[in-house]
């Protein structure tokens, strides 16, 4: 069976940056998702369309088809008092914040000064060329419930 919309795909992947640094990999040897429902980044999903069990490939995904380009407008300085007073704030720490339209977003601390903290609301991989080494383990048709919910269900159905 070839990967197409509403295929459940099980694969193993290793994600590297352009310098060959490993950024992530499927932790238990596999990763499962519902194809065609925007559950993975577009560049990888497009490259997997039409592939089958047993296929192995290396996919280079430009930032525009991954986590987007880095947007300088998503970096801002905020007053230190907006952070928990009991925490020592350091660059690299991440916090949940509320976006301008009330949405939840993850921000990363990039600089700490006396009264201000500079945070970056871009995805940590924004602007990064991504290299995926992928081995497709299994491809199957999604069941009606998975299609209706837009994601894969484990053994015994959904738990949400």
C-alpha positions as CSV (number, residue, x, y, z in Angstrom):
1,X,0.0,0.0,0.0
2,X,1.3,3.4,-0.9
3,X,1.0,6.4,1.4
4,X,-1.9,8.7,0.5
5,X,-4.5,10.8,2.3
6,X,-5.9,8.9,5.3
7,X,-3.1,6.4,5.5
8,X,-1.8,5.5,8.9
9,X,2.0,5.6,8.6
10,X,4.4,4.1,11.1
11,X,8.0,5.1,10.5
12,X,11.4,5.6,12.2
13,X,13.1,8.9,11.7
14,X,16.2,10.8,12.6
15,X,16.1,14.6,12.3
16,X,19.3,16.5,11.7
17,X,20.2,20.1,10.9
18,X,22.3,21.1,7.9
19,X,25.5,20.6,9.9
20,X,24.6,16.9,10.7
21,X,23.7,17.5,14.4
22,X,20.9,15.2,15.5
23,X,18.0,17.3,16.7
24,X,15.4,14.5,17.3
25,X,14.6,10.9,16.6
26,X,11.7,8.5,17.1
27,X,12.3,7.6,20.7
28,X,11.0,4.0,20.8
29,X,12.0,3.1,17.3
30,X,8.8,4.3,15.6
31,X,6.5,7.2,15.1
32,X,2.9,6.9,13.9
33,X,0.7,9.6,12.2
34,X,-2.3,10.1,10.0
35,X,-1.2,11.3,6.6
36,X,-3.0,14.2,4.9
37,X,-4.2,15.8,8.2
38,X,-1.4,18.3,8.8
39,X,0.0,16.1,11.7
40,X,3.6,16.5,10.5
41,X,5.4,19.4,8.7
42,X,4.4,19.9,5.1
43,X,7.8,19.2,3.5
44,X,8.1,15.8,5.1
45,X,4.5,14.9,4.4
46,X,4.8,15.8,0.7
47,X,8.0,13.7,0.4
48,X,6.3,10.7,1.9
49,X,3.2,10.7,-0.4
50,X,3.4,7.7,-2.7
51,X,6.0,5.8,-0.6
52,X,5.4,2.3,0.8
53,X,6.5,0.0,3.6
54,X,10.2,-0.7,3.6
55,X,11.1,2.5,1.7
56,X,14.0,4.4,3.1
57,X,14.7,8.0,2.2
58,X,16.5,11.2,3.2
59,X,14.4,14.3,2.9
60,X,15.8,17.9,3.0
61,X,13.1,20.3,4.1
62,X,13.6,24.0,3.7
63,X,12.4,26.3,6.5
64,X,9.4,27.4,4.4
65,X,8.1,23.8,4.4
66,X,9.1,23.1,8.0
67,X,8.7,25.5,10.9
68,X,8.8,28.7,8.8
69,X,11.4,31.5,8.6
70,X,12.5,33.2,11.7
71,X,10.3,36.3,12.3
72,X,12.1,39.1,14.2
73,X,8.7,40.5,15.2
74,X,8.1,37.5,17.4
75,X,11.0,38.5,19.6
76,X,10.2,41.1,22.3
77,X,11.4,42.4,25.7
78,X,9.0,42.0,28.6
79,X,9.1,43.1,32.2
80,X,10.9,40.7,34.5
81,X,7.9,40.8,36.9
82,X,5.8,38.8,34.3
83,X,7.8,35.7,35.3
84,X,7.5,33.7,38.5
85,X,9.6,35.5,41.1
86,X,10.9,32.2,42.6
87,X,12.6,31.2,39.4
88,X,16.0,32.3,38.2
89,X,15.4,33.1,34.6
90,X,18.1,32.0,32.1
91,X,18.6,32.0,28.3
92,X,17.2,28.8,26.8
93,X,14.4,28.4,29.3
94,X,10.9,28.0,27.8
95,X,7.6,29.3,29.1
96,X,3.9,29.2,28.0
97,X,2.7,32.7,27.1
98,X,-0.5,34.1,25.8
99,X,-0.5,35.5,22.3
100,X,-2.2,38.7,21.1
101,X,-5.4,36.8,20.3
102,X,-5.4,34.8,23.5
103,X,-3.8,31.7,22.0
104,X,-1.2,29.7,24.0
105,X,2.3,29.9,22.6
106,X,5.7,28.7,23.7
107,X,8.4,31.3,24.1
108,X,12.1,30.9,24.6
109,X,14.2,33.2,26.8
110,X,17.1,34.7,24.7
111,X,18.4,37.4,27.0
112,X,18.0,38.4,30.6
113,X,18.7,41.9,31.9
114,X,18.0,43.5,35.3
115,X,14.3,44.5,34.7
116,X,13.6,42.9,31.3
117,X,13.6,39.5,29.7
118,X,13.8,39.1,25.9
119,X,11.7,36.2,24.6
120,X,11.4,34.6,21.2
121,X,8.0,33.3,20.1
122,X,9.3,31.6,17.0
123,X,9.4,27.8,16.9
124,X,13.0,26.7,18.0
125,X,13.5,25.2,14.5
126,X,12.2,28.3,12.6
127,X,14.7,29.2,9.9
128,X,16.5,25.8,10.1
129,X,17.0,23.5,7.1
130,X,15.8,20.1,8.3
131,X,17.2,16.7,7.2
132,X,15.0,13.7,7.9
133,X,16.4,10.1,7.5
134,X,13.2,8.0,7.3
135,X,12.4,4.3,7.2
136,X,8.8,3.5,6.6
137,X,7.8,0.5,8.7
138,X,4.1,0.1,8.0
139,X,1.3,1.7,6.0
140,X,-2.4,0.9,6.5
141,X,-5.7,2.5,5.8
142,X,-7.1,4.6,8.7
143,X,-10.4,3.6,10.2
144,X,-13.5,5.8,10.2
145,X,-12.9,7.0,13.8
146,X,-9.3,8.0,13.1
147,X,-10.4,9.9,10.0
148,X,-13.2,11.7,11.9
149,X,-10.8,12.7,14.7
150,X,-7.9,13.6,12.4
151,X,-5.3,11.5,14.2
152,X,-4.2,7.9,14.8
153,X,-5.7,5.9,17.7
154,X,-3.7,3.3,19.6
155,X,-4.8,-0.2,20.4
156,X,-8.3,-0.1,22.0
157,X,-9.4,3.1,20.4
158,X,-9.0,6.7,21.5
159,X,-8.4,8.0,25.0
160,X,-9.4,11.7,24.8
